Amino acid sequence: MGHATETGEELVEKVDSEMRFRKYVGKTAVIVSAIAVIWSIFQLYAAGTGVLDAITLRGWHLLFVLVMVFLLYPARKKEKAGRVAPTVLDILFIVLSITALGYLLMNYKTIVLRGGYLVTTDYIFGALGILLVFEASRRVVGNLAILALIFLLYTFLGSWIPGLFGHSGFSFKRVIDYMFFGSEGIFGIALGVSATFVFLFILFGAFLKISGFSQFINDLSLTIAGGSPGGPAKVAVLASSLMGMINGSALANVATTGTITIPLMKKNGYKARFAAAVEAVASTGGQFAPPIMGAVGFVMAEYLGVPYTTVLIAAIIPAFLYYLTLIMVVHFEARRLGLKGLSRDNIPKAVDVFKKQGHLSIPLIVLLVLLFTGYTPVYAAVFSILACVVASWFRKETFMGPKKILQALEEGAKGALGVAVACATIGIIIGTVSLTGLGLTFGYTIMTYTNESLLIASLLVMLMSIVLGMGVPGVAAYVIVATVGAPVLENLGVPPLSAHMFVLIYACLSNITPPVALASYVAAGIADTNQHQVSMTAMKLGITGFILPFFFLYEPALLLGEEPFINSLIPTITAAVGTITLAAGLQGWFIKRASWIQRGMLLVIGILMMVPGLITDIVGISLLVILFIWQRLEKSAVNVAAEVE
């Protein structure tokens, strides 16, 4: 309670250090904006031309990241607003960043020609670079910095650790070499995806936002669902899912769409905690909802070595079932409370929406066409950004002139900082796993102590994915669990795509899982209600997300593309029926208000229908028919009694 006077953005800044920027005034503000714009232009140039090799691109990317972090993020959380200049310490860190990264960029080819042999100055600048990454990480994603430090210490102290997790230990020079100058550490795959796919799609999201796309989504959602029972909540689900998949941040999404949808839901008659939970769950699912998946899908495709369209298609059924449950929960709750939809006066006409704003969907169409015709995600992102600018020129109200374009370039760069710092830090974690063989040891340990039981092992991986995902940006959370958790499932025979989708979904669900549950916290603040109650309600509303991944471990057909389409059809239909009955059981309403026995039956039927297998489907359908007849008879009896009276 007590957040009623705070805006969504203020709540995000309070709980999410990624968004806690310094507010400069005067010339310094102009300089910071200029650096951000130059960084975005550099990334577009690098993506459009492809002239830079991997290390050069990642080096420049990290240099911009460090400079921007030390300019925008204070060393201490509490600092007076309205600074006219960075502190002396910040300037020192910026100079050191330019020195360390400049040394790498100027000497990397020389080091390669030496056959990888390092001299004393290499070790000095390498150590400096690692320390700077830790300091940047501490400022932006503090918990992740602590985790990375633990992993780094593990490389040195392995000889002190008994048992399976012990190792001979590595020298200071070997660790510096591996972490800073190798391709498995800071400059590995994590920073690589940040410097390419992730940055570009965050920039794409910024251009969509500035063009007015979010208003188009809100109006379109109102048109589709506003008039149905509980319309505002359904609008929240639709709008938040669409915006969430673009911006990739559940917190930012709650802060933007939630300030509109949560008050609207409360006004319509929903309880504050329910309204907040709906927004938190809807925003969280956007990170694994196609076609953009908050840029995580592109990272997954890179990890698996498959086209992005393979990942996109595989995510369709899980995302559909997740949102179907949420929509039906909202619907049944509206029926239970006797809520109506919005009046026609408050719902824009579809013709007007598409006439005034339909052109703003062109960039998304361009993106999908390019992806499905075989173009790379990087190429598709660049041209989609250009399409966003051109499409905005179709109407005066959405026209993006130089000022708006510069604003989008700046916001895109700032929006990418949190993920970029996290990816650089995760490089240390990945490097440790690779250097020490920790991944193999971890997998062997789980397989041994679970007696190679897929169910028990997947439960452990689920818990690990949720814990490691707490308070970490979506892309970074996925990279961590993909490195540590997914291989465990693959070793037990789970197809790689299923294993990676499993850990991704649970890493995303950490946004609504206590004790951290940052998306729930922001939503609770907007709704002015208890955070813990919102978190618990959000877990209930998002229940399909918590149980469905276990089912596609055993039934790969629930991921489109893993099996022929016809094999996916029946499991999807039965799972959809299961999610609807599950939603009915959660809210206590099916055809009419359900008794406790009927609610229990609905929950059991929902699980049976979602579990892959002919027998469970037959039992579930049989019970559903019995329950349907039971409720129809009860409803008829009530109607007859009412007529007699």
Order of alpha helices (4+ residues) and beta strands (2+ residues): alpha-alpha-alpha-alpha-alpha-alpha-alpha-alpha-alpha-alpha-alpha-alpha-alpha-alpha-alpha-alpha-alpha-alpha-alpha-alpha-alpha-alpha-alpha-alpha-alpha-alpha-alpha-alpha-alpha-alpha-alpha
